[in-house]
Amino acid sequence: MSAFVEVRNLRRVFDVSKSWLERTIEREPKRYLTAVDDISFDIAKGETLALVGESGSGKSTVARMVVGLLPPTRGEVAIDGVSMHGSDGARDRRGLRRRIQMIFQDPYASLNPRWRVDRIIAEPMRAFSTEADDAACLARVGELLRLVGLDPADGVKYPHEFSGGQRQRVAIARALAARPEFIVCDEPTSALDVSVQAQILNLMRDLQDQFGLTYLFISHNLAVVRHMASRIGVMYLGRIVEIAPPKQLFGAPRHPYTRMLLDAVPDLAMSGRKRQGVAGEIPNPINPPPGCTFNPRCPLADDRCRTEIPPMLDGVACHAIEEGRAAPARIALPA
């Protein structure tokens, strides 16, 4: 199956230096933070790729570079063969914009509080001229509200009149308004109650099946992505350390970091298996450790891990796995 979204060697560096005057007085050099470092992946049409990891691992930065909100320092993003950041192909990118949408983490912050819901949802239609006239826009708004489980009469309300889950449904309706093919979901359920999370995730799965949508799903919650994703990429300090289908990742995790993340999931089955929680803290991304960035917290680290960055081989970036010093863990998780 050919890739619909192609990401190659993506890197993003932020200048986090103090002002020129402060640096001159304190005699400090410039400081740079590498948020994303040499990430590559593909997403097939109709597939859901999830990126998971701790806060600060670079997930949201990847999402913003993929949709074109943030230019990469290095690397390339292509969607349906069109480069998102190259100097050429501006006309093709304009045609591609309608086919890409994003759902943000906080539905209240991402909705204009001064606009009624019908205007919020209709805005993408007017921006991309997807409907013939205002009457067609209004009819389409009612159709979308019904599609996401709201009433067309809700269009006259303002965002503050809805609950968190209802606001996220409005955000999903807005994302669908331009008839997109690819949606980037940046932690779309993290601000919601658990019961509401399940409703929104089920809705997103139903919409994917109905319209053949392709998702890039950003989350820090393994339980959320387990039943949502076709493949899961585990990120640590700006890099993908393991990528695999959910059944393989949850049943036989290979990278030591993935194993520790899964060991932190409560053992509801009370299997009594030996568990090892995530020790230590994520290093300072301004001054990351040399070699494998996970080596200060890894029980399998050796001298090579402390000096050489592991390449991604067969879906995992780990010297211990490559050298055969560690076998995949076998974990029996509840269905």
C-alpha positions as CSV (number, residue, x, y, z in Angstrom):
1,M,0.0,0.0,0.0
2,S,1.5,3.4,-1.1
3,A,2.0,6.1,1.5
4,F,-0.4,9.0,1.6
5,V,1.7,10.9,4.2
6,E,5.5,10.7,4.0
7,V,7.8,12.2,6.7
8,R,11.5,12.0,6.1
9,N,14.4,12.9,8.5
10,L,12.3,15.6,10.2
11,R,14.1,17.9,12.6
12,R,13.1,21.0,14.5
13,V,15.5,23.2,16.5
14,F,14.3,26.2,18.6
15,D,16.5,29.1,19.6
16,V,15.8,29.4,23.4
17,S,18.6,31.9,24.0
18,K,18.3,34.9,26.3
19,S,18.3,38.3,24.8
20,W,21.5,39.6,23.2
21,L,22.1,42.1,26.1
22,E,21.6,39.4,28.8
23,R,24.0,37.0,27.0
24,T,26.6,39.7,26.7
25,I,26.4,40.7,30.3
26,E,26.4,37.1,31.6
27,R,28.8,35.9,28.9
28,E,26.6,33.0,27.8
29,P,26.5,31.4,24.4
30,K,23.3,30.9,22.4
31,R,21.1,28.0,23.5
32,Y,19.2,25.7,21.2
33,L,16.5,23.1,22.0
34,T,16.1,20.2,19.6
35,A,12.4,19.3,19.9
36,V,12.3,16.8,17.0
37,D,15.4,14.9,15.8
38,D,15.6,12.9,12.6
39,I,12.0,11.4,12.5
40,S,10.7,9.4,9.6
41,F,7.4,7.6,9.1
42,D,4.7,6.9,6.5
43,I,0.9,6.8,6.9
44,A,-1.2,4.9,4.3
45,K,-4.6,6.2,3.2
46,G,-7.3,5.2,5.7
47,E,-4.8,4.4,8.4
48,T,-4.3,5.8,11.9
49,L,-0.7,6.3,13.1
50,A,-0.5,7.3,16.8
51,L,2.5,9.0,18.3
52,V,2.8,8.6,22.1
53,G,5.3,9.7,24.7
54,E,5.9,11.8,27.8
55,S,5.3,15.5,27.8
56,G,8.1,17.2,26.0
57,S,8.9,14.3,23.7
58,G,8.1,16.4,20.6
59,K,4.8,14.9,19.6
60,S,2.9,18.2,19.1
61,T,5.8,19.7,17.3
62,V,5.7,16.9,14.8
63,A,1.9,17.4,14.4
64,R,2.4,21.1,13.6
65,M,5.1,20.5,11.1
66,V,3.1,17.8,9.3
67,V,0.1,20.2,8.7
68,G,2.4,23.1,7.8
69,L,1.9,25.3,10.8
70,L,5.6,25.1,11.7
71,P,8.5,24.9,9.2
72,P,11.1,22.1,9.9
73,T,14.7,23.0,10.5
74,R,15.5,20.0,8.2
75,G,13.6,17.2,6.6
76,E,10.6,16.9,4.4
77,V,6.9,16.3,4.7
78,A,4.9,15.2,1.6
79,I,1.1,14.6,1.5
80,D,-0.2,12.8,-1.5
81,G,3.1,13.6,-3.2
82,V,2.9,17.3,-2.5
83,S,5.7,18.9,-0.4
84,M,4.4,20.9,2.5
85,H,7.5,23.1,3.0
86,G,9.4,23.2,-0.3
87,S,10.0,26.4,-2.3
88,D,8.3,24.9,-5.3
89,G,4.7,23.6,-5.6
90,A,2.9,26.6,-3.9
91,R,-0.2,26.1,-6.2
92,D,-0.3,22.3,-5.3
93,R,-0.1,23.2,-1.6
94,R,-3.0,25.6,-1.9
95,G,-5.1,22.8,-3.4
96,L,-4.0,20.5,-0.7
97,R,-5.0,22.8,2.2
98,R,-8.6,21.9,2.0
99,R,-7.8,18.2,2.3
100,I,-5.9,18.6,5.7
101,Q,-7.5,19.6,9.0
102,M,-6.4,19.6,12.6
103,I,-8.3,18.9,15.9
104,F,-6.6,20.6,18.9
105,Q,-6.3,19.5,22.5
106,D,-8.4,22.2,24.1
107,P,-11.7,22.6,22.3
108,Y,-12.6,25.8,24.1
109,A,-9.3,27.5,23.3
110,S,-9.6,26.5,19.6
111,L,-13.1,27.8,19.1
112,N,-13.8,31.5,18.8
113,P,-15.9,32.5,21.8
114,R,-17.5,35.4,20.0
115,W,-18.9,33.4,17.1
116,R,-21.9,31.2,17.1
117,V,-21.4,27.5,16.4
118,D,-23.0,27.7,12.9
119,R,-20.5,30.4,11.9
120,I,-17.6,28.4,13.3
121,I,-18.5,25.3,11.3
122,A,-19.3,27.2,8.2
123,E,-16.0,29.1,8.1
124,P,-14.0,26.4,6.4
125,M,-16.7,26.0,3.7
126,R,-16.5,29.7,2.9
127,A,-12.7,29.7,3.0
128,F,-12.5,26.9,0.5
129,S,-15.7,27.6,-1.3
130,T,-16.9,24.0,-0.9
131,E,-20.6,25.0,-0.9
132,A,-22.6,26.9,-3.6
133,D,-24.2,29.5,-1.4
134,D,-25.2,30.5,2.1
135,A,-28.3,28.2,2.1
136,A,-26.1,25.2,1.1
137,C,-23.7,26.2,3.9
138,L,-26.4,26.3,6.5
139,A,-27.8,23.0,5.4
140,R,-24.3,21.4,5.5
141,V,-23.8,22.8,9.1
142,G,-27.0,21.1,10.2
143,E,-25.9,17.9,8.6
144,L,-22.5,18.0,10.3
145,L,-24.0,18.8,13.8
146,R,-26.3,15.8,13.4
147,L,-23.3,13.7,12.2
148,V,-21.4,14.4,15.4
149,G,-24.3,13.8,17.7
150,L,-25.6,17.3,18.2
151,D,-28.8,19.0,17.2
152,P,-28.9,21.4,14.2
153,A,-30.7,23.9,16.5
154,D,-27.4,24.0,18.5
155,G,-25.9,26.1,15.7
156,V,-27.3,29.3,17.2
157,K,-25.4,28.8,20.5
158,Y,-22.0,30.0,21.5
159,P,-19.1,27.7,22.6
160,H,-19.5,28.5,26.3
161,E,-23.0,27.0,26.3
162,F,-21.6,23.5,25.7
163,S,-19.9,21.0,27.8
164,G,-16.3,20.0,27.1
165,G,-17.3,16.9,25.1
166,Q,-19.9,18.8,23.1
167,R,-17.3,21.5,22.3
168,Q,-15.0,18.8,21.0
169,R,-17.8,17.5,18.8
170,V,-18.2,21.0,17.4
171,A,-14.4,21.1,16.7
172,I,-14.7,17.7,14.9
173,A,-17.7,19.1,12.9
174,R,-15.6,22.1,11.9
175,A,-12.7,19.8,10.9
176,L,-15.1,17.8,8.6
177,A,-16.7,20.9,7.1
178,A,-14.2,21.2,4.2
179,R,-14.5,17.5,3.4
180,P,-10.9,16.6,4.4
181,E,-9.0,13.4,3.8
182,F,-6.3,13.7,6.4
183,I,-6.9,14.9,10.0
184,V,-4.2,15.5,12.6
185,C,-5.5,15.0,16.1
186,D,-3.4,16.6,18.8
187,E,-4.5,15.0,22.1
188,P,-8.2,15.6,21.2
189,T,-9.5,13.8,24.3
190,S,-6.9,14.7,27.0
191,A,-9.0,17.5,28.4
192,L,-12.2,15.4,28.7
193,D,-13.6,13.0,31.3
194,V,-12.9,9.3,30.7
195,S,-16.5,8.5,29.8
196,V,-16.6,11.4,27.3
197,Q,-13.2,10.3,25.9
198,A,-14.7,7.0,24.9
199,Q,-17.6,8.7,23.2
200,I,-15.3,11.0,21.2
201,L,-13.0,8.1,20.2
202,N,-15.9,6.0,19.1
203,L,-17.2,8.9,17.0
204,M,-13.8,9.4,15.4
205,R,-13.6,5.7,14.5
206,D,-17.1,5.8,13.0
207,L,-16.3,8.9,11.0
208,Q,-13.1,7.3,9.7
209,D,-14.9,4.2,8.6
210,Q,-17.7,6.3,6.9
211,F,-15.4,8.8,5.1
212,G,-12.2,6.8,4.7
213,L,-10.2,9.4,6.8
214,T,-6.5,9.2,7.5
215,Y,-5.4,10.2,11.0
216,L,-2.2,11.2,12.7
217,F,-3.2,10.8,16.4
218,I,-1.1,12.5,19.1
219,S,-1.5,11.2,22.7
220,H,0.3,10.5,25.9
221,N,-2.2,7.9,26.9
222,L,-1.4,4.3,25.8
223,A,-4.9,3.1,26.7
224,V,-6.4,5.7,24.3
225,V,-4.3,4.7,21.3
226,R,-4.4,0.9,21.8
227,H,-7.8,0.6,20.2
228,M,-7.6,3.6,18.0
229,A,-4.4,3.2,16.0
230,S,-3.3,0.9,13.2
231,R,0.3,1.5,14.2
232,I,1.9,3.2,17.2
233,G,5.1,5.2,17.3
234,V,6.7,5.6,20.8
235,M,8.6,8.9,21.1
236,Y,11.4,9.8,23.6
237,L,13.2,13.2,23.6
238,G,12.5,14.0,20.0
239,R,13.0,10.6,18.5
240,I,10.9,7.6,17.6
241,V,12.3,4.7,19.5
242,E,9.8,2.0,18.5
243,I,7.0,1.7,16.0
244,A,4.7,-1.3,15.6
245,P,1.1,-2.4,15.3
246,P,-0.8,-2.3,18.7
247,K,-1.0,-6.0,19.1
248,Q,2.8,-6.4,18.8
249,L,3.7,-3.3,20.8
250,F,1.4,-4.2,23.7
251,G,2.0,-7.9,23.6
252,A,5.8,-8.0,23.0
253,P,7.4,-4.6,23.4
254,R,11.0,-4.5,22.4
255,H,12.5,-1.1,23.4
256,P,13.3,-0.8,27.1
257,Y,11.4,2.5,27.3
258,T,8.3,1.0,25.8
259,R,8.5,-1.9,28.3
260,M,8.7,0.6,31.2
261,L,5.7,2.6,29.9
262,L,3.6,-0.6,29.7
263,D,4.8,-1.6,33.2
264,A,3.4,1.6,34.5
265,V,-0.1,0.6,33.3
266,P,-2.1,-0.8,36.2
267,D,-2.2,-4.6,36.3
268,L,-6.0,-5.0,36.5
269,A,-5.7,-8.7,35.7
270,M,-3.4,-9.2,38.8
271,S,-1.2,-11.5,36.8
272,G,1.7,-11.1,39.3
273,R,4.2,-10.6,36.6
274,K,7.4,-8.7,37.4
275,R,7.2,-5.0,36.7
276,Q,9.8,-2.3,36.3
277,G,8.5,1.3,36.5
278,V,10.0,4.2,34.6
279,A,12.9,5.3,36.7
280,G,14.5,8.8,36.7
281,E,13.4,11.9,34.8
282,I,13.5,12.9,31.2
283,P,16.8,14.7,30.5
284,N,17.1,18.4,29.7
285,P,16.4,18.6,25.9
286,I,18.7,21.6,25.7
287,N,21.6,19.4,26.8
288,P,20.6,15.8,26.0
289,P,22.9,12.9,26.9
290,P,25.2,11.7,24.1
291,G,24.4,8.4,22.3
292,C,21.0,7.0,23.0
293,T,19.2,9.7,24.9
294,F,17.4,7.0,27.0
295,N,20.7,5.6,28.3
296,P,20.7,7.3,31.7
297,R,17.4,5.6,32.6
298,C,18.0,2.3,30.7
299,P,18.9,-0.9,32.6
300,L,20.5,-2.4,29.4
301,A,22.8,0.6,28.6
302,D,26.5,-0.1,27.9
303,D,29.4,2.0,26.5
304,R,28.1,1.9,23.0
305,C,24.7,3.2,24.1
306,R,26.4,6.1,25.8
307,T,28.3,7.2,22.7
308,E,26.4,6.1,19.5
309,I,22.9,7.0,18.5
310,P,21.0,3.7,17.6
311,P,19.6,3.6,14.1
312,M,16.0,2.5,13.5
313,L,16.2,-1.2,12.5
314,D,13.1,-3.3,11.9
315,G,10.9,-0.8,13.8
316,V,13.1,-0.3,16.9
317,A,16.1,1.9,17.7
318,C,18.0,0.1,20.4
319,H,21.6,-1.3,20.5
320,A,20.6,-4.0,23.0
321,I,17.9,-5.4,20.7
322,E,20.2,-5.1,17.7
323,E,23.0,-7.0,19.5
324,G,20.6,-9.6,20.9
325,R,21.2,-8.6,24.5
326,A,17.5,-8.3,25.1
327,A,14.6,-10.3,23.9
328,P,11.1,-8.8,23.4
329,A,9.1,-8.8,26.7
330,R,5.9,-11.0,26.7
331,I,3.0,-9.1,28.4
332,A,-0.5,-10.5,28.8
333,L,-2.7,-7.5,28.9
334,P,-6.5,-7.6,29.3
335,A,-8.5,-7.4,26.1
